[in-house]
Amino acid sequence: MSAATSITAMLVQSLSVFLGIYLAMIFIRILLSWFPNVDWSNPAISALTQMTDPYLGLFRSIIPPIGGLDLSAMLATFALWILFDFVSAASNNVAAAFVY
């Protein structure tokens, strides 16, 4: 195994882990939006909002909220899920290539 292939495998695996964590953060952000008593000034929740809102904002500009229901969050989650699946599959293929 060469250094370039091991670096590639490490980068692909790291991207897969990052996307999985970010996807979980998006889910938590969406779930928190359903509760009216959430303290958005809480430092942890504020940090979560600051990290996820730029990505969600891209989709909010495409699909505005309809009757209080934010469908853009579902589209953003779906797009991130597809990317996560693609990167995870690539990560598994790269890892399998090292076995042989």
SELUM-829670 format. One record per atom (N, C-alpha, C, CB): residue in one letter; atom name; chain; y, x, z. Coordinates in Angstrom, 2 decimals. Atoms other than C-alpha are relative to their C-alpha. Glycine has a CB too. Layout:
(A; CA; A; (Y; X; Z))
...
end
This chain:
(M; N; A; (-1.16; 0.84; 0.00))
(M; CA; A; (0.00; 0.00; 0.00))
(M; C; A; (1.23; 0.90; 0.00))
(M; CB; A; (-0.01; -0.97; 1.21))
(S; N; A; (-1.20; -0.83; 0.08))
(S; CA; A; (3.32; 1.48; -1.01))
(S; C; A; (1.07; -0.54; 0.94))
(S; CB; A; (0.53; 0.04; -1.45))
(A; N; A; (-1.09; 0.39; -0.89))
(A; CA; A; (6.49; 1.37; 1.03))
(A; C; A; (0.77; -1.18; -0.56))
(A; CB; A; (0.94; 1.18; 0.24))
(A; N; A; (-0.74; 1.09; 0.63))
(A; CA; A; (8.17; -0.94; -1.48))
(A; C; A; (-0.70; -1.34; 0.19))
(A; CB; A; (0.21; 0.27; -1.49))
(T; N; A; (0.72; 1.26; -0.17))
(T; CA; A; (5.42; -3.54; -1.25))
(T; C; A; (-0.01; -0.45; 1.46))
(T; CB; A; (-1.44; 0.13; -0.51))
(S; N; A; (-0.03; 0.40; -1.41))
(S; CA; A; (5.37; -3.45; 2.55))
(S; C; A; (1.38; -0.52; 0.39))
(S; CB; A; (-0.40; 1.19; 0.90))
(I; N; A; (-1.36; 0.49; -0.26))
(I; CA; A; (9.15; -3.88; 2.63))
(I; C; A; (0.16; -1.39; -0.60))
(I; CB; A; (1.06; 0.97; -0.57))
(T; N; A; (-0.06; 1.31; 0.63))
(T; CA; A; (8.85; -6.78; 0.20))
(T; C; A; (-0.72; -1.04; 0.84))
(T; CB; A; (-0.61; 0.05; -1.41))
(A; N; A; (0.76; 0.93; -0.83))
(A; CA; A; (6.18; -8.40; 2.35))
(A; C; A; (0.75; -0.33; 1.28))
(A; CB; A; (-1.38; 0.59; 0.34))
(M; N; A; (-0.75; 0.22; -1.23))
(M; CA; A; (8.30; -7.94; 5.46))
(M; C; A; (1.21; -0.91; -0.25))
(M; CB; A; (0.45; 1.34; 0.59))
(L; N; A; (-1.16; 0.83; 0.33))
(L; CA; A; (11.37; -9.46; 3.77))
(L; C; A; (-0.39; -1.44; -0.28))
(L; CB; A; (0.74; 0.58; -1.19))
(V; N; A; (0.45; 1.36; 0.31))
(V; CA; A; (9.46; -12.45; 2.43))
(V; C; A; (-0.44; -0.71; 1.28))
(V; CB; A; (-1.16; 0.02; -1.03))
(Q; N; A; (0.45; 0.59; -1.27))
(Q; CA; A; (7.84; -13.05; 5.83))
(Q; C; A; (1.19; -0.31; 0.90))
(Q; CB; A; (-0.97; 0.95; 0.72))
(S; N; A; (-1.20; 0.24; -0.82))
(S; CA; A; (11.21; -12.72; 7.59))
(S; C; A; (0.79; -1.20; -0.51))
(S; CB; A; (0.90; 1.25; 0.00))
(L; N; A; (-0.68; 1.15; 0.58))
(L; CA; A; (12.79; -15.20; 5.19))
(L; C; A; (-0.73; -1.29; 0.33))
(L; CB; A; (0.13; 0.16; -1.52))
(S; N; A; (0.79; 1.18; -0.35))
(S; CA; A; (9.95; -17.63; 5.83))
(S; C; A; (0.23; -0.40; 1.46))
(S; CB; A; (-1.49; 0.28; -0.24))
(V; N; A; (-0.24; 0.29; -1.43))
(V; CA; A; (10.44; -17.36; 9.61))
(V; C; A; (1.41; -0.54; 0.19))
(V; CB; A; (-0.20; 1.28; 0.86))
(F; N; A; (-1.38; 0.46; -0.11))
(F; CA; A; (14.22; -17.75; 9.27))
(F; C; A; (0.14; -1.44; -0.49))
(F; CB; A; (0.94; 0.91; -0.81))
(L; N; A; (-0.09; 1.35; 0.53))
(L; CA; A; (13.85; -20.86; 7.10))
(L; C; A; (-0.68; -1.01; 0.93))
(L; CB; A; (-0.61; -0.07; -1.39))
(G; N; A; (0.68; 0.89; -0.94))
(G; CA; A; (11.38; -22.37; 9.56))
(G; C; A; (0.85; -0.28; 1.23))
(G; CB; A; (-1.33; 0.61; 0.43))
(I; N; A; (-0.87; 0.17; -1.16))
(I; CA; A; (13.74; -21.80; 12.48))
(I; C; A; (1.22; -0.85; -0.37))
(I; CB; A; (0.46; 1.37; 0.56))
(Y; N; A; (-1.18; 0.76; 0.42))
(Y; CA; A; (16.72; -23.15; 10.52))
(Y; C; A; (-0.37; -1.45; -0.26))
(Y; CB; A; (0.61; 0.63; -1.27))
(L; N; A; (0.46; 1.36; 0.22))
(L; CA; A; (14.71; -26.21; 9.50))
(L; C; A; (-0.14; -0.73; 1.34))
(L; CB; A; (-1.35; 0.00; -0.76))
(A; N; A; (0.10; 0.60; -1.33))
(A; CA; A; (13.94; -26.87; 13.18))
(A; C; A; (1.39; -0.29; 0.56))
(A; CB; A; (-0.78; 0.94; 0.96))
(M; N; A; (-1.36; 0.22; -0.47))
(M; CA; A; (17.64; -26.49; 13.97))
(M; C; A; (0.62; -1.22; -0.67))
(M; CB; A; (0.87; 1.24; -0.27))
(I; N; A; (-0.51; 1.18; 0.73))
(I; CA; A; (18.51; -29.06; 11.28))
(I; C; A; (-0.60; -1.27; 0.60))
(I; CB; A; (-0.34; 0.10; -1.51))
(F; N; A; (0.65; 1.17; -0.59))
(F; CA; A; (15.95; -31.50; 12.73))
(F; C; A; (0.62; -0.34; 1.36))
(F; CB; A; (-1.51; 0.24; 0.15))
(I; N; A; (-0.60; 0.23; -1.32))
(I; CA; A; (17.38; -31.05; 16.24))
(I; C; A; (1.41; -0.57; -0.16))
(I; CB; A; (0.04; 1.30; 0.82))
(R; N; A; (-1.37; 0.48; 0.25))
(R; CA; A; (20.92; -31.56; 14.90))
(R; C; A; (-0.01; -1.46; -0.43))
(R; CB; A; (0.70; 0.86; -1.07))
(I; N; A; (0.10; 1.39; 0.46))
(I; CA; A; (19.87; -34.77; 13.14))
(I; C; A; (-0.40; -0.91; 1.16))
(I; CB; A; (-1.01; -0.12; -1.16))
(L; N; A; (0.42; 0.82; -1.13))
(L; CA; A; (18.08; -36.08; 16.23))
(L; C; A; (1.13; -0.19; 1.01))
(L; CB; A; (-1.20; 0.64; 0.69))
(L; N; A; (-1.12; 0.11; -0.94))
(L; CA; A; (21.10; -35.34; 18.43))
(L; C; A; (1.06; -0.98; -0.49))
(L; CB; A; (0.62; 1.36; 0.24))
(S; N; A; (-1.02; 0.90; 0.53))
(S; CA; A; (23.32; -37.34; 16.10))
(S; C; A; (-0.35; -1.47; 0.25))
(S; CB; A; (0.18; 0.24; -1.49))
(W; N; A; (0.41; 1.38; -0.28))
(W; CA; A; (21.33; -40.48; 16.98))
(W; C; A; (0.35; -0.45; 1.40))
(W; CB; A; (-1.49; -0.14; -0.21))
(F; N; A; (-0.30; 0.34; -1.38))
(F; CA; A; (22.32; -40.33; 20.65))
(F; C; A; (1.50; 0.01; 0.22))
(F; CB; A; (-0.70; 0.99; 0.97))
(P; N; A; (-1.46; 0.08; -0.14))
(P; CA; A; (25.85; -41.54; 21.41))
(P; C; A; (0.55; 0.77; 1.21))
(P; CB; A; (0.42; -1.43; 0.11))
(N; N; A; (-0.49; -0.65; -1.22))
(N; CA; A; (26.06; -39.82; 24.82))
(N; C; A; (-0.10; 1.52; -0.03))
(N; CB; A; (-0.75; -0.52; 1.18))
(V; N; A; (0.12; -1.45; 0.10))
(V; CA; A; (25.57; -36.27; 23.54))
(V; C; A; (1.37; 0.64; 0.20))
(V; CB; A; (-0.61; 0.41; -1.38))
(D; N; A; (-1.23; -0.74; -0.25))
(D; CA; A; (28.22; -33.88; 24.83))
(D; C; A; (0.14; 1.09; -1.06))
(D; CB; A; (0.01; 0.61; 1.45))
(W; N; A; (-0.14; -0.94; 1.12))
(W; CA; A; (29.26; -32.13; 21.61))
(W; C; A; (0.80; 1.24; 0.37))
(W; CB; A; (0.65; -0.69; -1.18))
(S; N; A; (-0.74; -1.19; -0.43))
(S; CA; A; (31.45; -29.74; 23.59))
(S; C; A; (-0.88; 0.96; 0.80))
(S; CB; A; (1.20; -0.41; 0.85))
(N; N; A; (0.96; -0.89; -0.65))
(N; CA; A; (28.37; -28.27; 25.30))
(N; C; A; (-0.15; 1.25; -0.87))
(N; CB; A; (-1.39; -0.72; 0.22))
(P; N; A; (0.05; -1.23; 0.81))
(P; CA; A; (28.24; -24.60; 24.21))
(P; C; A; (-1.25; 0.12; -0.89))
(P; CB; A; (0.07; 1.19; 0.90))
(A; N; A; (1.23; -0.10; 0.81))
(A; CA; A; (24.61; -24.79; 23.02))
(A; C; A; (0.04; -0.97; -1.17))
(A; CB; A; (-1.24; -0.27; 0.87))
(I; N; A; (-0.07; 1.00; 1.07))
(I; CA; A; (25.15; -27.98; 21.04))
(I; C; A; (1.11; 0.35; -0.98))
(I; CB; A; (0.23; -1.41; 0.58))
(S; N; A; (-1.09; -0.43; 0.87))
(S; CA; A; (28.45; -26.69; 19.70))
(S; C; A; (-0.44; 1.14; -0.92))
(S; CB; A; (1.22; 0.44; 0.84))
(A; N; A; (0.51; -1.10; 0.82))
(A; CA; A; (26.74; -23.50; 18.50))
(A; C; A; (-0.96; -0.52; -1.06))
(A; CB; A; (-0.71; 1.05; 0.89))
(L; N; A; (0.92; 0.60; 0.97))
(L; CA; A; (24.00; -25.56; 16.85))
(L; C; A; (0.77; -0.69; -1.12))
(L; CB; A; (-0.94; -1.00; 0.70))
(T; N; A; (-0.83; 0.70; 0.98))
(T; CA; A; (26.63; -27.68; 15.12))
(T; C; A; (0.69; 0.99; -0.94))
(T; CB; A; (1.04; -0.88; 0.70))
(Q; N; A; (-0.69; -0.99; 0.83))
(Q; CA; A; (28.54; -24.62; 13.91))
(Q; C; A; (-0.94; 0.70; -0.97))
(Q; CB; A; (0.69; 1.02; 0.88))
(M; N; A; (0.96; -0.68; 0.88))
(M; CA; A; (25.37; -23.10; 12.45))
(M; C; A; (-0.57; -0.92; -1.06))
(M; CB; A; (-1.12; 0.58; 0.82))
(T; N; A; (0.64; 0.91; 0.95))
(T; CA; A; (24.09; -26.23; 10.71))
(T; C; A; (0.99; -0.79; -0.86))
(T; CB; A; (-0.88; -0.95; 0.74))
(D; N; A; (-0.95; 0.81; 0.75))
(D; CA; A; (27.23; -28.06; 9.58))
(D; C; A; (0.40; 0.57; -1.37))
(D; CB; A; (1.22; -0.20; 0.81))
(P; N; A; (-0.34; -0.48; 1.35))
(P; CA; A; (28.11; -25.70; 6.69))
(P; C; A; (-1.07; -0.38; -1.03))
(P; CB; A; (0.17; 1.52; 0.02))
(Y; N; A; (1.08; 0.38; 0.93))
(Y; CA; A; (24.70; -26.34; 5.09))
(Y; C; A; (-0.01; -1.51; -0.23))
(Y; CB; A; (-1.38; 0.47; 0.54))
(L; N; A; (-0.01; 1.45; 0.14))
(L; CA; A; (24.81; -30.07; 5.80))
(L; C; A; (1.24; -0.48; -0.76))
(L; CB; A; (-0.06; -0.67; 1.38))
(G; N; A; (-1.23; 0.36; 0.70))
(G; CA; A; (28.39; -30.20; 4.50))
(G; C; A; (-0.12; 0.08; -1.51))
(G; CB; A; (1.11; 0.89; 0.46))
(L; N; A; (0.22; -0.09; 1.45))
(L; CA; A; (27.22; -29.11; 1.06))
(L; C; A; (-0.57; -1.31; -0.54))
(L; CB; A; (-0.95; 1.16; -0.33))
(F; N; A; (0.64; 1.23; 0.44))
(F; CA; A; (25.12; -32.25; 0.83))
(F; C; A; (0.85; -1.23; 0.32))
(F; CB; A; (-1.36; -0.14; 0.63))
(R; N; A; (-0.90; 1.12; -0.32))
(R; CA; A; (27.71; -34.51; 2.49))
(R; C; A; (1.04; -0.19; -1.09))
(R; CB; A; (0.70; 0.24; 1.35))
(S; N; A; (-0.95; 0.14; 1.11))
(S; CA; A; (30.04; -33.77; -0.41))
(S; C; A; (-0.64; -0.68; -1.19))
(S; CB; A; (0.55; 1.38; -0.41))
(I; N; A; (0.72; 0.66; 1.09))
(I; CA; A; (27.35; -35.08; -2.77))
(I; C; A; (-0.27; -1.46; 0.34))
(I; CB; A; (-1.33; 0.73; -0.29))
(I; N; A; (0.34; 1.35; -0.44))
(I; CA; A; (26.25; -38.13; -0.76))
(I; C; A; (0.78; -0.30; 1.28))
(I; CB; A; (-1.55; -0.16; 0.23))
(P; N; A; (-0.75; 0.34; -1.22))
(P; CA; A; (28.84; -39.57; 1.66))
(P; C; A; (-0.81; -0.97; 0.87))
(P; CB; A; (1.37; -0.61; -0.36))
(P; N; A; (0.70; 0.95; -0.87))
(P; CA; A; (27.64; -41.56; 4.70))
(P; C; A; (0.18; -1.44; -0.48))
(P; CB; A; (0.50; 0.13; 1.45))
(I; N; A; (-0.02; 1.39; 0.44))
(I; CA; A; (26.77; -45.16; 3.85))
(I; C; A; (-0.25; -0.87; 1.23))
(I; CB; A; (-1.07; -0.28; -1.12))
(G; N; A; (0.14; 0.88; -1.15))
(G; CA; A; (27.38; -47.65; 6.66))
(G; C; A; (-0.42; 0.71; 1.27))
(G; CB; A; (-0.99; -1.06; -0.32))
(G; N; A; (0.35; -0.76; -1.20))
(G; CA; A; (27.09; -44.98; 9.34))
(G; C; A; (-1.30; 0.77; -0.12))
(G; CB; A; (-0.08; -0.92; 1.15))
(L; N; A; (1.26; -0.70; 0.21))
(L; CA; A; (23.82; -43.67; 7.92))
(L; C; A; (0.24; 1.20; -0.91))
(L; CB; A; (-1.09; -0.95; -0.61))
(D; N; A; (-0.24; -1.24; 0.74))
(D; CA; A; (24.00; -40.06; 6.78))
(D; C; A; (-1.23; 0.38; -0.81))
(D; CB; A; (0.39; 1.15; 0.97))
(L; N; A; (1.13; -0.30; 0.87))
(L; CA; A; (21.57; -39.85; 3.87))
(L; C; A; (0.02; 1.44; -0.50))
(L; CB; A; (-0.02; -0.95; -1.19))
(S; N; A; (-0.09; -1.39; 0.46))
(S; CA; A; (22.84; -36.40; 2.98))
(S; C; A; (-0.85; 0.92; 0.87))
(S; CB; A; (1.46; 0.47; 0.00))
(A; N; A; (0.84; -0.81; -0.89))
(A; CA; A; (21.00; -35.00; 6.01))
(A; C; A; (-1.45; -0.03; -0.45))
(A; CB; A; (0.13; -0.49; 1.45))
(M; N; A; (1.38; 0.09; 0.50))
(M; CA; A; (17.72; -36.28; 4.58))
(M; C; A; (-0.17; 0.84; -1.25))
(M; CB; A; (-0.39; -1.46; -0.28))
(L; N; A; (0.06; -0.81; 1.22))
(L; CA; A; (18.47; -34.67; 1.22))
(L; C; A; (0.04; 1.49; 0.34))
(L; CB; A; (1.15; -0.37; -0.95))
(A; N; A; (-0.10; -1.40; -0.41))
(A; CA; A; (19.45; -31.40; 2.90))
(A; C; A; (-1.30; 0.48; 0.62))
(A; CB; A; (1.16; 0.19; 1.01))
(T; N; A; (1.27; -0.35; -0.63))
(T; CA; A; (16.26; -31.40; 4.98))
(T; C; A; (-1.09; 0.12; -1.05))
(T; CB; A; (-0.39; -1.04; 1.05))
(F; N; A; (1.00; -0.03; 1.06))
(F; CA; A; (14.14; -32.18; 1.93))
(F; C; A; (0.14; 1.26; -0.84))
(F; CB; A; (0.12; -1.25; -0.90))
(A; N; A; (-0.23; -1.20; 0.80))
(A; CA; A; (15.74; -29.35; -0.08))
(A; C; A; (-0.43; 1.26; 0.76))
(A; CB; A; (1.48; 0.11; -0.41))
(L; N; A; (0.38; -1.16; -0.82))
(L; CA; A; (15.27; -26.88; 2.78))
(L; C; A; (-1.51; 0.06; 0.19))
(L; CB; A; (0.71; -0.05; 1.36))
(W; N; A; (1.46; 0.05; -0.16))
(W; CA; A; (11.67; -28.03; 3.26))
(W; C; A; (-0.70; 0.53; -1.25))
(W; CB; A; (-0.46; -1.45; 0.30))
(I; N; A; (0.58; -0.49; 1.26))
(I; CA; A; (10.88; -27.39; -0.42))
(I; C; A; (0.15; 1.52; -0.08))
(I; CB; A; (0.67; -0.69; -1.22))
(L; N; A; (-0.22; -1.45; 0.01))
(L; CA; A; (12.42; -23.91; -0.19))
(L; C; A; (-0.91; 0.70; 1.00))
(L; CB; A; (1.47; 0.32; 0.30))
(F; N; A; (0.87; -0.56; -1.03))
(F; CA; A; (10.49; -23.23; 3.03))
(F; C; A; (-1.45; 0.04; -0.50))
(F; CB; A; (0.10; -0.81; 1.30))
(D; N; A; (1.37; 0.02; 0.53))
(D; CA; A; (7.20; -24.29; 1.38))
(D; C; A; (-0.19; 1.06; -1.08))
(D; CB; A; (-0.33; -1.38; -0.56))
(F; N; A; (0.08; -0.99; 1.07))
(F; CA; A; (7.91; -22.10; -1.64))
(F; C; A; (-0.07; 1.42; 0.57))
(F; CB; A; (1.20; -0.13; -0.94))
(V; N; A; (-0.03; -1.34; -0.59))
(V; CA; A; (8.74; -19.05; 0.48))
(V; C; A; (-1.26; 0.25; 0.83))
(V; CB; A; (1.25; 0.18; 0.88))
(S; N; A; (1.24; -0.16; -0.78))
(S; CA; A; (5.76; -19.65; 2.79))
(S; C; A; (-1.18; 0.28; -0.90))
(S; CB; A; (-0.27; -1.25; 0.84))
(A; N; A; (1.08; -0.26; 0.95))
(A; CA; A; (3.43; -19.82; -0.20))
(A; C; A; (0.12; 1.41; -0.57))
(A; CB; A; (0.03; -1.04; -1.14))
(A; N; A; (-0.20; -1.36; 0.50))
(A; CA; A; (4.96; -16.63; -1.58))
(A; C; A; (-0.39; 1.02; 1.06))
(A; CB; A; (1.46; 0.21; -0.44))
(S; N; A; (0.35; -0.90; -1.10))
(S; CA; A; (4.55; -15.01; 1.82))
(S; C; A; (-1.52; 0.12; 0.14))
(S; CB; A; (0.60; -0.50; 1.32))
(N; N; A; (1.46; -0.03; -0.07))
(N; CA; A; (0.88; -15.97; 1.91))
(N; C; A; (-0.61; 0.77; -1.17))
(N; CB; A; (-0.57; -1.42; 0.04))
(N; N; A; (0.50; -0.72; 1.18))
(N; CA; A; (0.36; -14.63; -1.63))
(N; C; A; (0.23; 1.50; 0.14))
(N; CB; A; (0.68; -0.52; -1.27))
(V; N; A; (-0.29; -1.42; -0.19))
(V; CA; A; (2.03; -11.34; -0.76))
(V; C; A; (-0.95; 0.58; 1.04))
(V; CB; A; (1.47; 0.21; 0.43))
(A; N; A; (0.91; -0.47; -1.04))
(A; CA; A; (-0.08; -11.03; 2.39))
(A; C; A; (-1.43; 0.11; -0.53))
(A; CB; A; (0.03; -0.94; 1.22))
(A; N; A; (1.35; -0.03; 0.57))
(A; CA; A; (-3.27; -11.84; 0.46))
(A; C; A; (-0.16; 1.17; -0.97))
(A; CB; A; (-0.31; -1.32; -0.72))
(A; N; A; (0.07; -1.12; 0.94))
(A; CA; A; (-2.43; -9.17; -2.12))
(A; C; A; (-0.28; 1.31; 0.72))
(A; CB; A; (1.30; 0.11; -0.81))
(F; N; A; (0.23; -1.22; -0.75))
(F; CA; A; (-2.53; -6.53; 0.62))
(F; C; A; (-1.43; 0.12; 0.49))
(F; CB; A; (0.95; 0.08; 1.16))
(V; N; A; (1.38; -0.02; -0.49))
(V; CA; A; (-6.04; -7.51; 1.67))
(V; C; A; (-0.91; 0.67; -1.01))
(V; CB; A; (-0.49; -1.42; 0.30))
(Y; N; A; (0.87; -0.53; 1.05))
(Y; CA; A; (-7.55; -6.52; -1.66))
(Y; C; A; (0.42; 1.34; -0.46))
(Y; CB; A; (-0.03; -0.92; -1.17))
end
